[in-house]
Amino acid sequence: MSDAAQPTAAEVRAAAEAVKTALDRHLAAVERRSGEDDPAVFEAFNQLAAAAEVYDELLYDRYDEVTPFEIPGAEDALPPYTGPEEPNALSVLIRRDYAVVEPQRLLAHAQRIEAAEGDDGASASGTVHGALGLLFGEFEPDEIASRHKEFGLEEGDSTLWVTAADEPADPGEWLEAPFEQVDPQQVVCRFDVSAVFDDEIDDVDDEDEDGDDLDSDLDEDEDLEPLDADRR
């Protein structure tokens, strides 16, 4: 980053003061909370997260330094649930990402599907997008998820959201834009799967192994007999 674009020391100081103010507001909101999902606490948390992120960025740009803590971003947290206490309807929203890592395997499966159907029309199995259409038309998404390697696919991130409603949607109402009208405050529960979480677990395991090695070294040292005074 060029010197001209760097934040000033005053800007970094102002960002630090903003974090202090946000901390005070967050603590005050927690002390006055009216329940587990108090919206005031949620709002104060978001303000603290935003202030901390700005300060961290300015601190790094100006001094090439970072803070010793990390506050989850506001986009990673769901707002308090405000939907019906006894939902009469629900929607399950699922997204699964895949990478096409073995196109030939995918094409071979599509050709078998096409041959079994005996379609004499134009072949769709000769292209990757055509093969994907045949695959997802033949198998349920859950089966594809369980057999993805067999189809030449590699799993990416996935998420499942369960949202509540007072009444079921009218037939055909949301088919053109199925995820457009999701209200985060109607989300009953959410389940995410990501390689990011696996990396975090691996990091913890590595730290544990390092700690075990250190403990082992200490145990070995404890087994050594102390030197007597004449041999020191």
GROMACS elastic network, one bead per residue, 0.5 to 0.9 nm:
[ bonds ]
;  ai    aj funct       b0    kb
    1     4     6  0.83677   500
    1     5     6  0.66336   500
    1     6     6  0.68457   500
    1    61     6  0.73702   500
    2     5     6  0.53939   500
    2     6     6  0.64700   500
    3     6     6  0.51820   500
    3     7     6  0.85584   500
    3    62     6  0.88509   500
    4     7     6  0.83428   500
    5    61     6  0.88997   500
    6    58     6  0.81911   500
    6    61     6  0.60588   500
    6    62     6  0.57783   500
    7    10     6  0.80984   500
    7    11     6  0.61006   500
    7    12     6  0.69437   500
    7    58     6  0.63645   500
    7    59     6  0.85439   500
    7    61     6  0.68696   500
    7    62     6  0.58430   500
    8    11     6  0.51677   500
    8    12     6  0.65196   500
    8    13     6  0.87109   500
    8    58     6  0.87226   500
    8    62     6  0.70800   500
    9    12     6  0.51538   500
    9    13     6  0.61893   500
    9    14     6  0.86186   500
    9    59     6  0.89551   500
    9    62     6  0.73195   500
   10    14     6  0.60670   500
   10    15     6  0.85715   500
   11    14     6  0.50261   500
   11    15     6  0.61811   500
   11    16     6  0.86359   500
   11    58     6  0.76941   500
   12    15     6  0.50881   500
   12    16     6  0.62739   500
   12    17     6  0.87361   500
   12    55     6  0.65519   500
   12    56     6  0.89784   500
   12    58     6  0.57558   500
   12    59     6  0.60986   500
   12    62     6  0.76558   500
   13    16     6  0.50572   500
   13    17     6  0.63030   500
   13    18     6  0.86733   500
   13    55     6  0.85723   500
   14    17     6  0.50581   500
   14    18     6  0.62244   500
   14    19     6  0.87750   500
   14    55     6  0.85597   500
   15    19     6  0.63892   500
   15    20     6  0.88166   500
   15    51     6  0.70128   500
   15    52     6  0.80637   500
   15    54     6  0.67565   500
   15    56     6  0.87119   500
   15    58     6  0.77616   500
   15    59     6  0.88122   500
   16    19     6  0.51276   500
   16    20     6  0.64568   500
   16    21     6  0.87889   500
   16    51     6  0.82365   500
   16    52     6  0.80420   500
   16    54     6  0.89679   500
   16    55     6  0.59271   500
   16    56     6  0.89137   500
   16    59     6  0.89617   500
   17    20     6  0.50294   500
   17    21     6  0.62402   500
   17    22     6  0.85796   500
   18    21     6  0.50728   500
   18    22     6  0.60865   500
   18    23     6  0.85401   500
   18    48     6  0.86253   500
   18    51     6  0.61980   500
   18    52     6  0.82753   500
   18    55     6  0.82392   500
   19    22     6  0.50063   500
   19    23     6  0.60688   500
   19    24     6  0.86701   500
   19    47     6  0.88888   500
   19    48     6  0.64697   500
   19    49     6  0.86944   500
   19    50     6  0.87640   500
   19    51     6  0.52703   500
   19    52     6  0.57302   500
   19    54     6  0.88995   500
   19    55     6  0.73175   500
   20    23     6  0.50656   500
   20    24     6  0.63603   500
   20    25     6  0.87344   500
   20    48     6  0.88098   500
   20    51     6  0.89668   500
   21    24     6  0.51829   500
   21    25     6  0.62820   500
   21    26     6  0.86306   500
   21    48     6  0.85345   500
   22    25     6  0.50272   500
   22    26     6  0.60326   500
   22    27     6  0.85892   500
   22    44     6  0.71445   500
   22    45     6  0.83350   500
   22    47     6  0.63746   500
   22    49     6  0.86224   500
   22    51     6  0.70218   500
   22    52     6  0.86756   500
   23    26     6  0.50909   500
   23    27     6  0.61865   500
   23    28     6  0.85632   500
   23    44     6  0.84169   500
   23    45     6  0.87199   500
   23    47     6  0.89822   500
   23    48     6  0.62598   500
   24    27     6  0.52257   500
   24    28     6  0.61374   500
   24    29     6  0.85960   500
   25    28     6  0.50818   500
   25    29     6  0.61024   500
   25    30     6  0.85971   500
   25    44     6  0.63734   500
   25    45     6  0.89047   500
   25    47     6  0.88770   500
   25    48     6  0.83384   500
   26    29     6  0.51031   500
   26    30     6  0.61876   500
   26    31     6  0.86370   500
   26    40     6  0.86952   500
   26    41     6  0.65807   500
   26    42     6  0.88383   500
   26    43     6  0.85046   500
   26    45     6  0.61155   500
   26    47     6  0.82577   500
   26    48     6  0.70134   500
   27    30     6  0.50575   500
   27    31     6  0.61388   500
   27    32     6  0.86556   500
   27    41     6  0.86153   500
   27    44     6  0.85292   500
   28    31     6  0.50983   500
   28    32     6  0.62679   500
   28    33     6  0.85056   500
   28    41     6  0.87558   500
   29    32     6  0.51496   500
   29    33     6  0.58268   500
   29    38     6  0.87199   500
   29    40     6  0.61240   500
   29    41     6  0.52158   500
   29    42     6  0.88446   500
   29    43     6  0.89958   500
   29    44     6  0.68231   500
   30    33     6  0.50333   500
   30    34     6  0.87979   500
   30    38     6  0.86513   500
   30    40     6  0.82931   500
   30    41     6  0.58352   500
   30    44     6  0.87389   500
   32    40     6  0.89061   500
   32    41     6  0.86968   500
   33    36     6  0.76167   500
   33    37     6  0.84516   500
   33    38     6  0.58296   500
   33    39     6  0.86629   500
   33    40     6  0.73703   500
   33    41     6  0.67023   500
   34    37     6  0.80344   500
   34    38     6  0.57845   500
   34    40     6  0.89103   500
   35    38     6  0.52895   500
   36    80     6  0.88124   500
   37    40     6  0.87277   500
   37    41     6  0.77336   500
   37    42     6  0.75482   500
   37    79     6  0.82421   500
   37    80     6  0.52279   500
   37    81     6  0.75465   500
   38    41     6  0.54959   500
   38    42     6  0.65933   500
   38    43     6  0.89380   500
   38    80     6  0.72664   500
   39    43     6  0.61020   500
   39    44     6  0.85245   500
   39    79     6  0.76680   500
   39    80     6  0.65487   500
   40    43     6  0.51331   500
   40    44     6  0.61179   500
   40    45     6  0.85128   500
   41    44     6  0.50613   500
   41    45     6  0.60269   500
   41    46     6  0.86372   500
   42    45     6  0.50968   500
   42    46     6  0.63556   500
   42    47     6  0.87769   500
   42    79     6  0.69140   500
   42    80     6  0.76024   500
   43    46     6  0.51458   500
   43    47     6  0.62870   500
   43    48     6  0.86601   500
   43    79     6  0.89053   500
   44    47     6  0.50658   500
   44    48     6  0.61407   500
   44    49     6  0.85635   500
   45    48     6  0.51075   500
   45    49     6  0.61208   500
   45    50     6  0.86215   500
   45    74     6  0.78811   500
   46    49     6  0.50375   500
   46    50     6  0.61301   500
   46    51     6  0.85700   500
   46    73     6  0.76069   500
   46    74     6  0.53360   500
   46    75     6  0.89103   500
   47    50     6  0.51551   500
   47    51     6  0.61171   500
   47    52     6  0.85290   500
   47    74     6  0.85911   500
   48    51     6  0.51459   500
   48    52     6  0.60368   500
   48    53     6  0.85245   500
   48    71     6  0.83013   500
   49    52     6  0.52001   500
   49    53     6  0.61608   500
   49    54     6  0.87499   500
   49    70     6  0.87505   500
   49    71     6  0.57160   500
   49    72     6  0.68883   500
   49    73     6  0.61062   500
   49    74     6  0.66900   500
   50    53     6  0.51675   500
   50    54     6  0.63323   500
   50    55     6  0.87094   500
   50    71     6  0.89571   500
   50    73     6  0.75486   500
   50    74     6  0.76927   500
   51    54     6  0.52499   500
   51    55     6  0.62249   500
   51    56     6  0.85984   500
   52    55     6  0.51234   500
   52    56     6  0.60268   500
   52    57     6  0.86150   500
   52    67     6  0.88629   500
   52    70     6  0.83411   500
   52    71     6  0.74320   500
   53    56     6  0.51162   500
   53    57     6  0.62317   500
   53    58     6  0.86816   500
   53    70     6  0.86296   500
   53    71     6  0.80521   500
   53    73     6  0.83804   500
   54    57     6  0.52604   500
   54    58     6  0.62203   500
   54    59     6  0.84839   500
   55    58     6  0.52121   500
   55    59     6  0.58936   500
   55    60     6  0.84795   500
   55    67     6  0.86625   500
   56    59     6  0.51357   500
   56    60     6  0.61832   500
   56    61     6  0.86345   500
   56    65     6  0.81382   500
   56    66     6  0.59034   500
   56    67     6  0.61465   500
   57    60     6  0.52271   500
   57    61     6  0.61382   500
   57    62     6  0.85893   500
   57    66     6  0.79324   500
   58    61     6  0.50334   500
   58    62     6  0.59665   500
   58    63     6  0.81952   500
   59    62     6  0.53391   500
   59    63     6  0.56500   500
   59    64     6  0.67028   500
   59    65     6  0.58581   500
   59    66     6  0.64216   500
   59    67     6  0.81495   500
   60    63     6  0.53767   500
   60    66     6  0.56557   500
   60    67     6  0.87790   500
   61    64     6  0.57486   500
   61    65     6  0.79088   500
   62    65     6  0.79730   500
   63    66     6  0.85816   500
   66    69     6  0.86949   500
   67    70     6  0.76576   500
   70    73     6  0.89531   500
   71    74     6  0.88445   500
   72    75     6  0.82817   500
   72    76     6  0.66081   500
   72    77     6  0.78206   500
   73    76     6  0.54718   500
   73    77     6  0.72843   500
   74    77     6  0.55163   500
   74    78     6  0.81185   500
   75    78     6  0.75464   500
   78    81     6  0.82563   500
   78   184     6  0.63679   500
   78   185     6  0.73035   500
   78   187     6  0.79666   500
   79    82     6  0.87342   500
   79   184     6  0.65112   500
   79   185     6  0.56884   500
   79   187     6  0.87908   500
   80   184     6  0.84531   500
   80   185     6  0.59255   500
   80   186     6  0.86309   500
   80   187     6  0.88549   500
   81    84     6  0.88344   500
   81   184     6  0.78557   500
   81   186     6  0.57416   500
   81   187     6  0.65393   500
   81   188     6  0.69338   500
   82    85     6  0.83499   500
   82   185     6  0.53992   500
   82   186     6  0.60795   500
   82   187     6  0.86745   500
   83    86     6  0.86432   500
   83    87     6  0.77087   500
   83   163     6  0.85639   500
   83   164     6  0.63941   500
   83   165     6  0.69119   500
   83   166     6  0.81999   500
   83   185     6  0.65759   500
   83   187     6  0.77850   500
   83   188     6  0.81843   500
   84    87     6  0.52604   500
   84    88     6  0.83193   500
   84   164     6  0.70776   500
   84   165     6  0.67518   500
   84   166     6  0.64567   500
   84   186     6  0.80898   500
   86   164     6  0.88067   500
   86   166     6  0.81796   500
   87    90     6  0.70243   500
   87   164     6  0.56598   500
   87   165     6  0.56074   500
   87   166     6  0.55228   500
   87   167     6  0.79494   500
   88   164     6  0.77289   500
   88   165     6  0.63526   500
   88   166     6  0.51546   500
   88   167     6  0.57546   500
   88   168     6  0.74320   500
   89   163     6  0.86304   500
   89   164     6  0.60259   500
   89   165     6  0.50859   500
   89   166     6  0.60139   500
   89   167     6  0.54615   500
   89   168     6  0.51951   500
   89   169     6  0.84700   500
   90   162     6  0.68177   500
   90   163     6  0.54908   500
   90   165     6  0.56406   500
   90   166     6  0.83829   500
   90   167     6  0.83577   500
   90   168     6  0.72397   500
   91   161     6  0.80541   500
   91   162     6  0.57937   500
   91   163     6  0.51944   500
   91   164     6  0.64950   500
   91   165     6  0.78716   500
   91   168     6  0.85624   500
   92   160     6  0.69441   500
   92   161     6  0.57409   500
   92   163     6  0.64699   500
   93   159     6  0.80945   500
   93   160     6  0.56331   500
   93   161     6  0.50492   500
   93   162     6  0.64135   500
   93   163     6  0.79141   500
   93   178     6  0.84343   500
   93   179     6  0.74951   500
   94   158     6  0.74668   500
   94   159     6  0.58089   500
   94   161     6  0.65009   500
   94   162     6  0.88608   500
   95   157     6  0.82579   500
   95   158     6  0.54682   500
   95   159     6  0.54330   500
   95   160     6  0.66228   500
   96   145     6  0.83413   500
   96   155     6  0.77267   500
   96   156     6  0.69980   500
   96   157     6  0.62468   500
   96   159     6  0.66777   500
   96   160     6  0.87382   500
   97   154     6  0.85408   500
   97   155     6  0.62603   500
   97   157     6  0.56013   500
   97   158     6  0.61413   500
   98   101     6  0.89330   500
   98   148     6  0.84418   500
   98   153     6  0.60628   500
   98   154     6  0.53272   500
   98   156     6  0.51148   500
   98   157     6  0.79195   500
   99   102     6  0.89764   500
   99   152     6  0.86135   500
   99   153     6  0.56058   500
   99   154     6  0.50424   500
   99   155     6  0.65826   500
   99   156     6  0.69562   500
  100   103     6  0.61572   500
  100   106     6  0.81162   500
  100   128     6  0.87668   500
  100   151     6  0.88424   500
  100   152     6  0.62037   500
  100   154     6  0.64674   500
  101   152     6  0.57917   500
  101   153     6  0.56221   500
  101   154     6  0.63878   500
  102   105     6  0.55144   500
  102   106     6  0.65707   500
  102   107     6  0.88912   500
  102   149     6  0.88145   500
  102   151     6  0.79091   500
  102   153     6  0.66698   500
  102   154     6  0.88288   500
  103   106     6  0.50102   500
  103   107     6  0.60872   500
  103   108     6  0.85619   500
  103   128     6  0.67582   500
  103   151     6  0.86218   500
  103   152     6  0.62541   500
  103   153     6  0.83011   500
  104   107     6  0.50154   500
  104   108     6  0.60638   500
  104   109     6  0.86696   500
  104   128     6  0.88354   500
  104   152     6  0.76296   500
  105   108     6  0.51344   500
  105   109     6  0.63963   500
  105   110     6  0.87296   500
  105   150     6  0.75881   500
  105   151     6  0.60068   500
  105   152     6  0.52371   500
  105   153     6  0.88860   500
  106   109     6  0.53238   500
  106   110     6  0.63234   500
  106   111     6  0.87604   500
  106   125     6  0.89923   500
  106   128     6  0.74764   500
  106   131     6  0.66774   500
  106   132     6  0.76118   500
  106   135     6  0.82612   500
  106   150     6  0.82584   500
  106   151     6  0.50467   500
  106   152     6  0.52695   500
  106   153     6  0.77704   500
  107   110     6  0.50071   500
  107   111     6  0.61450   500
  107   112     6  0.87078   500
  107   125     6  0.60004   500
  107   126     6  0.67680   500
  107   127     6  0.73249   500
  107   128     6  0.66815   500
  107   130     6  0.88111   500
  107   131     6  0.57397   500
  107   132     6  0.84277   500
  107   151     6  0.86125   500
  107   152     6  0.88714   500
  108   111     6  0.51330   500
  108   112     6  0.64051   500
  108   113     6  0.87862   500
  108   125     6  0.80560   500
  108   131     6  0.86879   500
  108   151     6  0.87495   500
  109   112     6  0.51719   500
  109   113     6  0.63302   500
  109   114     6  0.86953   500
  109   125     6  0.85778   500
  109   131     6  0.79236   500
  109   134     6  0.89811   500
  109   135     6  0.76264   500
  109   150     6  0.88855   500
  109   151     6  0.68304   500
  110   113     6  0.50681   500
  110   114     6  0.61673   500
  110   115     6  0.85773   500
  110   124     6  0.81591   500
  110   125     6  0.52488   500
  110   126     6  0.83998   500
  110   130     6  0.82625   500
  110   131     6  0.50336   500
  110   132     6  0.76184   500
  110   133     6  0.87276   500
  110   134     6  0.59894   500
  110   135     6  0.62067   500
  111   114     6  0.50316   500
  111   115     6  0.60458   500
  111   116     6  0.85532   500
  111   123     6  0.86454   500
  111   124     6  0.84313   500
  111   125     6  0.53822   500
  111   126     6  0.78823   500
  111   131     6  0.78402   500
  111   134     6  0.89211   500
  112   115     6  0.50330   500
  112   116     6  0.60992   500
  112   117     6  0.86022   500
  112   125     6  0.89111   500
  113   116     6  0.51995   500
  113   117     6  0.63137   500
  113   118     6  0.87596   500
  113   125     6  0.86795   500
  113   134     6  0.72245   500
  113   135     6  0.78070   500
  113   138     6  0.76527   500
  114   117     6  0.51763   500
  114   118     6  0.63188   500
  114   119     6  0.62685   500
  114   123     6  0.78023   500
  114   124     6  0.80307   500
  114   125     6  0.71443   500
  114   134     6  0.77409   500
  115   118     6  0.50820   500
  115   119     6  0.69310   500
  116   119     6  0.81510   500
  119   122     6  0.80071   500
  119   123     6  0.79689   500
  120   123     6  0.79693   500
  121   124     6  0.89864   500
  123   126     6  0.65424   500
  123   127     6  0.89928   500
  123   130     6  0.85137   500
  124   127     6  0.65665   500
  124   128     6  0.88137   500
  124   129     6  0.83862   500
  124   131     6  0.63542   500
  124   133     6  0.82457   500
  124   134     6  0.75687   500
  125   128     6  0.73313   500
  125   129     6  0.84382   500
  125   130     6  0.55052   500
  125   132     6  0.84258   500
  125   133     6  0.88102   500
  125   134     6  0.74032   500
  126   129     6  0.88367   500
  126   130     6  0.69280   500
  126   131     6  0.70153   500
  127   130     6  0.51335   500
  127   131     6  0.60204   500
  127   132     6  0.85874   500
  128   132     6  0.61324   500
  128   133     6  0.86333   500
  129   132     6  0.50941   500
  129   133     6  0.63193   500
  129   134     6  0.88099   500
  130   133     6  0.50900   500
  130   134     6  0.64052   500
  130   135     6  0.87052   500
  131   134     6  0.51063   500
  131   135     6  0.61125   500
  131   136     6  0.86713   500
  132   136     6  0.61086   500
  132   137     6  0.82618   500
  133   136     6  0.54509   500
  133   137     6  0.59296   500
  133   138     6  0.85511   500
  134   137     6  0.50218   500
  134   138     6  0.60862   500
  134   139     6  0.86747   500
  135   138     6  0.52560   500
  135   139     6  0.61659   500
  135   144     6  0.82731   500
  135   151     6  0.84518   500
  136   139     6  0.53714   500
  136   140     6  0.67359   500
  136   141     6  0.69018   500
  136   144     6  0.77065   500
  137   140     6  0.77243   500
  139   142     6  0.82011   500
  139   143     6  0.62750   500
  139   144     6  0.64710   500
  140   143     6  0.53033   500
  140   144     6  0.64428   500
  140   145     6  0.87540   500
  141   144     6  0.50729   500
  141   145     6  0.61585   500
  141   146     6  0.87522   500
  142   146     6  0.63381   500
  142   147     6  0.86726   500
  143   146     6  0.51307   500
  143   147     6  0.60997   500
  143   148     6  0.81415   500
  144   147     6  0.50384   500
  144   148     6  0.52737   500
  144   149     6  0.88997   500
  144   150     6  0.88447   500
  144   151     6  0.77891   500
  145   148     6  0.52590   500
  145   149     6  0.87645   500
  145   155     6  0.78535   500
  146   149     6  0.82801   500
  147   150     6  0.53797   500
  147   151     6  0.67027   500
  147   153     6  0.87061   500
  148   151     6  0.51873   500
  148   152     6  0.64803   500
  148   153     6  0.50372   500
  148   154     6  0.64297   500
  148   155     6  0.72179   500
  149   152     6  0.51052   500
  149   153     6  0.52428   500
  149   154     6  0.62512   500
  149   155     6  0.84154   500
  150   153     6  0.74230   500
  151   154     6  0.89361   500
  155   158     6  0.83269   500
  156   193     6  0.84648   500
  156   194     6  0.69011   500
  156   195     6  0.74359   500
  157   192     6  0.76183   500
  157   193     6  0.56604   500
  157   195     6  0.69192   500
  157   196     6  0.88153   500
  158   191     6  0.83998   500
  158   192     6  0.59104   500
  158   193     6  0.51783   500
  158   194     6  0.66102   500
  159   190     6  0.72727   500
  159   191     6  0.56604   500
  159   193     6  0.62058   500
  159   194     6  0.85657   500
  160   189     6  0.83893   500
  160   190     6  0.56676   500
  160   191     6  0.52014   500
  160   192     6  0.65163   500
  160   193     6  0.89228   500
  161   187     6  0.66698   500
  161   188     6  0.76909   500
  161   189     6  0.61061   500
  161   191     6  0.66304   500
  161   192     6  0.87317   500
  162   186     6  0.84787   500
  162   187     6  0.57374   500
  162   188     6  0.55521   500
  162   189     6  0.54989   500
  162   190     6  0.63753   500
  162   191     6  0.89413   500
  163   182     6  0.79278   500
  163   183     6  0.80374   500
  163   184     6  0.81909   500
  163   185     6  0.86201   500
  163   186     6  0.53135   500
  163   188     6  0.53928   500
  163   189     6  0.73890   500
  163   190     6  0.89141   500
  164   167     6  0.89083   500
  164   186     6  0.55213   500
  164   187     6  0.64169   500
  164   188     6  0.64218   500
  165   168     6  0.68640   500
  165   169     6  0.86116   500
  165   186     6  0.73294   500
  167   170     6  0.89237   500
  168   171     6  0.88081   500
  169   172     6  0.82161   500
  169   173     6  0.64991   500
  169   174     6  0.77701   500
  170   173     6  0.53588   500
  170   174     6  0.82687   500
  171   174     6  0.80919   500
  171   175     6  0.86321   500
  172   175     6  0.54817   500
  172   176     6  0.81400   500
  173   176     6  0.79075   500
  173   177     6  0.89737   500
  173   178     6  0.89430   500
  174   177     6  0.55803   500
  174   178     6  0.51492   500
  174   179     6  0.81694   500
  174   180     6  0.83602   500
  174   181     6  0.82818   500
  175   178     6  0.53533   500
  177   180     6  0.54956   500
  177   181     6  0.79476   500
  178   181     6  0.74439   500
  178   182     6  0.85210   500
  179   182     6  0.58967   500
  182   185     6  0.87739   500
  182   186     6  0.78456   500
  182   187     6  0.83900   500
  183   186     6  0.54188   500
  183   187     6  0.71015   500
  184   187     6  0.54039   500
  185   188     6  0.82689   500
  187   190     6  0.72720   500
  193   196     6  0.84916   500
  193   197     6  0.75276   500
  194   197     6  0.56733   500
  194   198     6  0.70894   500
  195   199     6  0.62363   500
  195   200     6  0.86871   500
  196   199     6  0.51459   500
  196   200     6  0.63945   500
  196   201     6  0.88140   500
  197   200     6  0.50703   500
  197   201     6  0.63107   500
  197   202     6  0.86527   500
  198   201     6  0.50601   500
  198   202     6  0.61315   500
  198   203     6  0.86021   500
  199   202     6  0.50001   500
  199   203     6  0.61690   500
  199   204     6  0.86990   500
  200   203     6  0.50894   500
  200   204     6  0.63702   500
  200   205     6  0.86914   500
  201   204     6  0.51010   500
  201   205     6  0.61513   500
  201   206     6  0.85960   500
  202   206     6  0.60997   500
  202   207     6  0.85879   500
  203   206     6  0.51030   500
  203   207     6  0.62799   500
  203   208     6  0.86676   500
  204   207     6  0.50594   500
  204   208     6  0.61722   500
  204   209     6  0.86304   500
  205   209     6  0.61393   500
  205   210     6  0.86005   500
  206   209     6  0.50571   500
  206   210     6  0.62104   500
  206   211     6  0.85650   500
  207   210     6  0.50765   500
  207   211     6  0.61721   500
  207   212     6  0.85919   500
  208   212     6  0.60749   500
  208   213     6  0.85943   500
  209   213     6  0.61553   500
  209   214     6  0.85586   500
  210   213     6  0.51001   500
  210   214     6  0.62604   500
  210   215     6  0.86591   500
  211   214     6  0.50208   500
  211   215     6  0.61390   500
  211   216     6  0.85003   500
  212   216     6  0.60015   500
  212   217     6  0.85422   500
  213   217     6  0.61753   500
  213   218     6  0.85834   500
  214   217     6  0.50787   500
  214   218     6  0.62082   500
  214   219     6  0.86107   500
  215   219     6  0.61013   500
  215   220     6  0.86085   500
  216   219     6  0.50102   500
  216   220     6  0.62260   500
  216   221     6  0.86328   500
  217   220     6  0.51132   500
  217   221     6  0.62605   500
  217   222     6  0.86800   500
  218   221     6  0.50212   500
  218   222     6  0.61984   500
  218   223     6  0.87908   500
  219   222     6  0.50135   500
  219   223     6  0.64500   500
  220   223     6  0.52041   500
  220   224     6  0.68339   500
  221   224     6  0.53785   500
  221   225     6  0.86893   500
  222   225     6  0.77951   500
  222   226     6  0.89784   500
  224   227     6  0.89376   500
  225   228     6  0.89310   500
  227   230     6  0.81247   500
  227   231     6  0.62059   500
  227   232     6  0.64075   500
  228   231     6  0.56259   500
  228   232     6  0.66722   500
  229   232     6  0.55383   500
